[in-house]
């Protein structure tokens, strides 16, 4: 098969392999660190976790992506990307070790969150740098294949990192600090692996006439506003509606995830360790739903069109979410985790397709930056709303019904737009 042949050629490229090693170690460490944070915030036996604490943890993990992400490229075009990987991962290793020390020392929660926030903020630069560096190690002919392989491999590495975190936690008798230290070790390995790349290999090229940093940041802000105005034009209304629909569906998914966290912690399990295992199963099923969506969506969107497929996804969620969620029983909730993973990812793939097709190429990168901000802010906002509504054990019929109504509004609004 041509794809397999190209993949073999790709993996023979020494510098591509080295860059891929950096990605795998970096994102594997991210998976370890994120599971450790979730376990410490939500499932520590000595902590009486609240939905507010869960919302705070989500804000720490996601807001850096939203606030730093659109401006990361400005700095990455000024710093050597190889040095970003070396010093960025080294800094994260030190910060992760500091986080472990704060866990052991029972430091105030705000100090713990500041440390975690710094780790995830640096992550945005590393991930953006990995994408920006890829054309420097792969020829144009195989760049599309490399763009497909690298992020997918990184996602799998992050998932594997989550599995490593669970294994370390079992071996270390439930010590979250030990899990964080294992993540710090992987960050250090990623930093050392970066040293195998030549300092100037990954760019950026040096240009004598480069605007001052403040001017470049201001110009980036103006370009993002121009992208929003571009999206508001009548010819691109379909892309705008798809983004609104996806933002609402992401909000629903975030609210239900907080509800599931609280249910696993208190209502569905007798001990925190049992609750953590149950959450791991739910996340694995949701991941299976994501994978199924990648298989099903090309066929479904091809038959129905991407816009109608989003309507179908939102409509199915409106019906299935309360039917599976309101019993607040383990079996139906596990099924719901799979179904909502499939629906959410299916809608996202269709939204990506609509945006790519309807937006002019010169604005596409900026539109996806706006998309990224909406995606993560909706998730954090959902966690905040859920924190205000959920009782201590997570059983909230009101929240389940509210989410079903939002799914219905999304399906109805997008269907009416398409009808017009």
C-alpha positions as CSV (number, residue, x, y, z in Angstrom):
1,X,0.0,0.0,0.0
2,X,1.3,3.5,-0.9
3,X,0.5,4.9,2.6
4,X,2.4,2.1,4.3
5,X,5.4,2.6,2.0
6,X,5.4,6.4,2.6
7,X,5.1,5.7,6.4
8,X,8.2,3.5,6.3
9,X,10.1,6.1,4.4
10,X,9.0,8.8,6.9
11,X,10.3,6.7,9.8
12,X,13.6,6.3,8.1
13,X,14.2,10.1,8.2
14,X,16.5,10.5,11.2
15,X,15.5,14.0,12.2
16,X,11.8,13.2,11.8
17,X,12.2,10.3,14.2
18,X,14.1,12.4,16.7
19,X,11.4,15.1,16.6
20,X,8.8,12.4,17.0
21,X,10.6,11.0,20.1
22,X,10.4,14.5,21.6
23,X,6.7,14.7,20.9
24,X,6.0,11.2,22.3
25,X,7.9,11.9,25.5
26,X,6.4,15.4,26.0
27,X,2.8,14.3,25.4
28,X,3.3,11.1,27.4
29,X,4.5,13.2,30.3
30,X,1.4,15.4,29.8
31,X,-0.9,12.4,30.2
32,X,0.9,11.4,33.4
33,X,0.7,14.9,34.8
34,X,-2.9,15.4,34.0
35,X,-4.1,12.1,35.6
36,X,-2.0,13.0,38.7
37,X,-3.7,16.3,39.0
38,X,-7.2,14.8,38.6
39,X,-6.4,12.1,41.1
40,X,-5.0,14.6,43.6
41,X,-7.8,17.2,43.2
42,X,-10.8,14.8,43.0
43,X,-9.9,11.4,44.4
44,X,-7.5,12.1,47.3
45,X,-9.0,10.2,50.4
46,X,-8.1,13.0,52.7
47,X,-9.7,15.8,50.6
48,X,-13.4,16.5,50.5
49,X,-13.6,17.3,46.8
50,X,-16.2,19.8,45.6
51,X,-17.4,20.7,42.1
52,X,-15.7,24.1,42.6
53,X,-12.3,22.3,43.0
54,X,-13.0,20.3,39.8
55,X,-13.8,23.5,37.9
56,X,-10.6,25.1,39.2
57,X,-8.5,22.2,38.0
58,X,-10.1,22.3,34.5
59,X,-9.4,26.1,34.3
60,X,-5.7,25.4,35.2
61,X,-5.4,22.7,32.5
62,X,-7.3,24.5,29.7
63,X,-7.1,28.3,30.1
64,X,-3.4,28.5,29.2
65,X,-4.3,27.0,25.8
66,X,-7.0,29.6,25.3
67,X,-5.1,32.7,26.5
68,X,-1.5,31.9,25.4
69,X,-2.3,29.8,22.3
70,X,-3.1,32.6,19.7
71,X,0.1,34.5,20.7
72,X,2.5,31.6,21.0
73,X,3.4,31.7,17.3
74,X,4.7,35.3,17.7
75,X,7.3,34.1,20.2
76,X,8.1,30.9,18.4
77,X,9.0,32.9,15.3
78,X,11.7,34.6,17.5
79,X,13.1,31.7,19.5
80,X,15.0,28.7,18.2
81,X,12.4,25.9,18.3
82,X,15.0,23.3,19.4
83,X,15.8,25.5,22.4
84,X,12.1,25.8,23.2
85,X,12.0,22.0,23.4
86,X,15.2,21.7,25.5
87,X,14.4,24.5,28.0
88,X,10.7,24.2,27.9
89,X,10.7,20.5,28.9
90,X,13.5,21.1,31.4
91,X,11.4,23.9,33.0
92,X,8.3,21.7,33.1
93,X,10.4,18.9,34.8
94,X,11.5,21.4,37.5
95,X,7.9,22.8,37.9
96,X,6.4,19.3,38.1
97,X,8.9,18.3,40.8
98,X,7.9,21.5,42.6
99,X,4.2,20.4,42.3
100,X,5.1,17.0,43.9
101,X,6.8,18.8,46.7
102,X,3.7,21.0,47.3
103,X,1.6,17.8,47.4
104,X,3.8,16.2,50.0
105,X,4.1,19.4,52.0
106,X,0.3,20.0,52.1
107,X,0.8,23.5,50.6
108,X,-2.2,25.9,50.2
109,X,-4.4,25.0,47.2
110,X,-3.7,28.4,45.4
111,X,0.1,27.7,45.4
112,X,-0.5,24.2,44.0
113,X,-2.7,25.6,41.2
114,X,-0.1,28.3,40.4
115,X,2.5,25.6,39.9
116,X,0.2,23.4,37.8
117,X,-0.8,26.5,35.7
118,X,2.9,27.2,34.9
119,X,3.4,23.6,33.7
120,X,0.4,23.7,31.3
121,X,1.2,27.2,30.1
122,X,4.7,26.0,28.9
123,X,2.9,23.1,27.2
124,X,1.3,25.4,24.7
125,X,4.7,26.6,23.4
126,X,6.1,23.0,23.1
127,X,3.1,21.7,21.2
128,X,2.9,24.7,18.8
129,X,6.7,24.4,18.3
130,X,6.4,20.7,17.4
131,X,3.9,21.5,14.7
132,X,5.9,24.5,13.4
133,X,9.1,22.4,13.2
134,X,7.7,19.5,11.2
135,X,8.2,21.0,7.7
136,X,11.9,21.3,8.6
137,X,12.4,17.6,8.9
138,X,10.0,16.3,6.2
139,X,9.8,17.0,2.5
140,X,6.7,18.6,1.0
141,X,5.5,15.4,-0.6
142,X,5.1,13.6,2.7
143,X,4.1,16.6,4.9
144,X,0.4,15.7,4.9
145,X,1.2,12.2,6.1
146,X,3.6,13.5,8.7
147,X,0.9,15.9,9.9
148,X,-1.5,13.0,10.3
149,X,1.0,10.7,12.0
150,X,2.6,13.0,14.5
151,X,-0.5,14.4,16.3
152,X,-2.2,11.0,16.4
153,X,1.0,9.5,17.8
154,X,1.1,12.3,20.4
155,X,-2.5,11.7,21.4
156,X,-1.8,7.9,21.8
157,X,1.3,8.8,23.9
158,X,-0.8,11.0,26.2
159,X,-3.3,8.2,26.6
160,X,-0.5,5.8,27.3
161,X,0.9,8.3,29.8
162,X,-2.5,8.2,31.6
163,X,-2.1,4.4,31.8
164,X,1.4,4.8,33.2
165,X,0.0,7.2,35.8
166,X,-2.5,4.6,37.0
167,X,0.2,1.9,37.1
168,X,2.6,4.1,39.1
169,X,-0.2,5.0,41.5
170,X,-0.9,1.3,42.2
171,X,2.8,0.6,42.7
172,X,3.3,3.7,44.9
173,X,0.3,2.8,47.1
174,X,-1.8,5.7,45.8
175,X,0.9,8.4,46.1
176,X,-0.1,11.3,43.7
177,X,3.3,12.9,44.3
178,X,5.1,9.8,43.0
179,X,2.9,10.0,39.8
180,X,3.9,13.6,39.3
181,X,7.6,12.8,39.8
182,X,7.3,10.1,37.1
183,X,5.8,12.8,34.8
184,X,8.8,15.1,35.7
185,X,11.2,12.3,34.7
186,X,9.5,12.0,31.3
187,X,9.7,15.8,30.8
188,X,13.4,15.6,31.6
189,X,13.8,12.7,29.1
190,X,12.0,14.9,26.5
191,X,14.5,17.7,27.2
192,X,17.5,15.4,26.8
193,X,16.0,13.9,23.6
194,X,15.8,17.4,22.1
195,X,19.6,17.7,22.4
196,X,20.0,15.2,19.6
197,X,18.6,17.8,17.2
198,X,20.9,20.4,15.8
199,X,20.3,23.8,17.3
200,X,19.5,25.6,14.0
201,X,17.8,22.6,12.3
202,X,14.2,23.5,13.3
203,X,14.3,27.2,12.6
204,X,13.0,29.8,12.5
205,X,15.1,31.5,9.8
206,X,16.6,34.7,11.0
207,X,15.3,37.8,9.2
208,X,17.0,41.2,9.7
209,X,13.7,43.2,9.6
210,X,11.5,41.9,12.3
211,X,9.0,44.0,14.2
212,X,9.3,44.6,17.9
213,X,7.6,42.1,20.1
214,X,4.9,44.5,21.4
215,X,4.1,45.5,17.8
216,X,3.9,41.8,16.8
217,X,1.6,40.9,19.6
218,X,-0.7,43.9,18.9
219,X,-0.8,42.9,15.2
220,X,-1.7,39.3,16.2
221,X,-4.7,40.7,18.2
222,X,-5.8,42.8,15.2
223,X,-5.5,39.8,12.9
224,X,-7.7,37.7,15.2
225,X,-10.4,40.4,15.1
226,X,-10.1,40.5,11.3
227,X,-10.7,36.8,11.3
228,X,-13.9,37.2,13.4
229,X,-15.1,39.8,11.0
230,X,-14.3,37.5,8.1
231,X,-16.4,34.8,9.7
232,X,-19.4,37.1,10.1
233,X,-19.7,37.7,6.3
234,X,-22.9,36.3,4.8
235,X,-21.0,33.8,2.6
236,X,-19.4,32.2,5.6
237,X,-22.5,32.0,7.8
238,X,-22.5,28.2,7.6
239,X,-19.0,28.1,9.2
240,X,-20.1,30.6,11.9
241,X,-23.2,28.5,12.7
242,X,-21.1,25.3,12.9
243,X,-18.7,27.0,15.3
244,X,-21.6,28.2,17.5
245,X,-23.1,24.7,17.5
246,X,-19.7,23.0,18.3
247,X,-19.1,25.5,21.2
248,X,-22.5,24.7,22.7
249,X,-21.9,20.9,22.4
250,X,-18.4,21.3,23.9
251,X,-20.1,23.2,26.8
252,X,-22.5,20.3,27.3
253,X,-19.7,17.7,27.2
254,X,-17.8,19.7,29.8
255,X,-20.7,20.0,32.2
256,X,-21.4,16.3,32.0
257,X,-17.8,15.5,32.6
258,X,-17.8,17.4,35.9
259,X,-21.1,15.6,36.8
260,X,-19.4,12.3,36.0
261,X,-16.4,13.1,38.1
262,X,-18.5,13.9,41.2
263,X,-20.6,10.8,40.7
264,X,-17.5,8.6,40.4
265,X,-16.1,10.3,43.6
266,X,-19.2,9.9,45.8
267,X,-22.3,8.3,44.4
268,X,-21.1,5.3,42.3
269,X,-18.1,4.1,44.3
270,X,-17.5,3.2,48.0
271,X,-13.9,4.3,48.0
272,X,-11.9,7.0,46.2
273,X,-9.7,4.3,44.5
274,X,-12.8,2.5,43.2
275,X,-14.1,5.8,41.9
276,X,-10.8,6.6,40.1
277,X,-10.9,3.2,38.4
278,X,-14.5,3.8,37.4
279,X,-13.6,7.2,36.0
280,X,-10.7,5.6,34.0
281,X,-13.2,3.1,32.5
282,X,-15.5,6.0,31.5
283,X,-12.7,8.0,29.9
284,X,-11.6,4.9,28.0
285,X,-15.1,4.3,26.7
286,X,-15.3,8.0,25.7
287,X,-12.0,7.6,23.9
288,X,-13.5,4.6,22.1
289,X,-16.4,6.8,21.1
290,X,-13.9,9.3,19.7
291,X,-12.2,6.6,17.6
292,X,-15.6,5.3,16.4
293,X,-16.5,8.8,15.3
294,X,-13.3,9.0,13.2
295,X,-14.5,5.8,11.4
296,X,-18.2,6.6,11.1
297,X,-18.2,10.4,10.4
298,X,-16.6,10.3,6.9
299,X,-19.4,8.0,5.7
300,X,-22.2,9.7,7.6
301,X,-21.1,13.3,6.6
302,X,-20.6,12.1,3.0
303,X,-24.2,10.8,2.9
304,X,-25.9,13.6,4.8
305,X,-23.5,16.5,4.5
306,X,-21.4,17.8,7.4
307,X,-24.1,20.3,8.6
308,X,-26.9,17.7,8.7
309,X,-24.5,15.3,10.5
310,X,-24.0,17.9,13.3
311,X,-27.8,18.2,13.5
312,X,-28.1,14.4,13.8
313,X,-25.4,14.3,16.5
314,X,-27.0,17.1,18.6
315,X,-30.5,15.6,18.2
316,X,-29.3,12.1,19.2
317,X,-27.6,13.6,22.3
318,X,-30.8,15.5,23.2
319,X,-32.7,12.1,23.3
320,X,-30.1,9.8,24.7
321,X,-28.4,12.0,27.3
322,X,-31.4,12.2,29.7
323,X,-32.4,8.6,29.0
324,X,-29.0,7.3,30.0
325,X,-28.1,10.0,32.6
326,X,-31.2,10.4,34.8
327,X,-31.0,6.9,36.4
328,X,-27.6,7.9,37.8
329,X,-26.6,4.2,37.5
330,X,-23.2,2.9,36.5
331,X,-24.1,0.8,33.5
332,X,-26.1,3.5,31.6
333,X,-23.5,6.2,32.5
334,X,-20.8,4.0,30.9
335,X,-22.9,3.7,27.8
336,X,-23.4,7.5,27.8
337,X,-19.7,8.0,28.0
338,X,-19.2,6.1,24.8
339,X,-22.2,7.7,23.0
340,X,-21.3,11.3,24.0
341,X,-17.7,10.7,22.9
342,X,-18.9,9.5,19.5
343,X,-21.4,12.4,19.2
344,X,-19.0,15.2,20.3
345,X,-16.1,14.1,18.2
346,X,-18.4,13.4,15.2
347,X,-19.7,16.9,15.4
348,X,-16.2,18.3,15.7
349,X,-14.9,16.5,12.6
350,X,-17.9,17.9,10.7
351,X,-17.3,21.4,12.0
352,X,-13.6,21.2,11.1
353,X,-14.6,20.2,7.6
354,X,-17.1,23.0,7.2
355,X,-14.7,25.6,8.4
356,X,-11.9,24.4,6.1
357,X,-14.3,24.4,3.1
358,X,-16.0,27.8,3.8
359,X,-13.2,30.0,5.1
360,X,-10.6,31.5,2.7
361,X,-7.1,30.1,3.0
362,X,-5.6,33.3,4.1
363,X,-7.8,33.4,7.2
364,X,-8.0,29.7,8.0
365,X,-5.2,29.6,10.6
366,X,-6.6,32.6,12.5
367,X,-10.1,31.1,12.4
368,X,-8.8,27.9,13.9
369,X,-7.1,29.9,16.6
370,X,-10.4,31.5,17.4
371,X,-12.0,28.0,17.3
372,X,-9.4,26.8,19.8
373,X,-10.2,29.6,22.2
374,X,-14.0,29.0,21.9
375,X,-13.5,25.2,22.4
376,X,-11.6,25.5,25.6
377,X,-13.4,28.5,27.1
378,X,-16.7,26.7,26.6
379,X,-15.3,23.7,28.5
380,X,-14.1,25.8,31.4
381,X,-17.3,27.8,31.5
382,X,-19.3,24.5,31.6
383,X,-17.2,23.4,34.6
384,X,-18.0,26.7,36.3
385,X,-21.8,26.4,35.7
386,X,-21.8,22.8,36.8
387,X,-19.9,23.8,40.0
388,X,-22.7,26.2,40.9
389,X,-25.5,23.6,40.2
390,X,-24.2,20.3,41.4
391,X,-25.0,18.9,44.9
392,X,-22.1,17.3,46.8
393,X,-22.7,13.8,45.4
394,X,-23.2,15.0,41.8
395,X,-26.8,13.8,41.4
396,X,-28.4,16.7,39.6
397,X,-31.5,16.0,37.4
398,X,-31.7,19.8,36.7
399,X,-28.2,19.8,35.1
400,X,-29.0,16.7,33.0
401,X,-32.2,18.2,31.7
402,X,-30.5,21.6,31.1
403,X,-27.8,19.9,29.0
404,X,-30.5,18.0,27.0
405,X,-32.3,21.3,26.3
406,X,-29.0,22.9,25.1
407,X,-28.5,19.9,22.7
408,X,-32.0,20.4,21.5
409,X,-31.5,24.2,20.9
410,X,-28.3,23.4,19.0
411,X,-30.0,20.8,16.7
412,X,-33.0,23.1,16.1
413,X,-31.1,26.2,15.5
414,X,-28.7,24.6,13.0
415,X,-31.5,22.8,11.3
416,X,-33.5,26.1,10.9
417,X,-30.4,27.8,9.5
418,X,-29.9,25.1,7.0
419,X,-33.6,25.1,6.0
420,X,-33.3,28.9,5.3
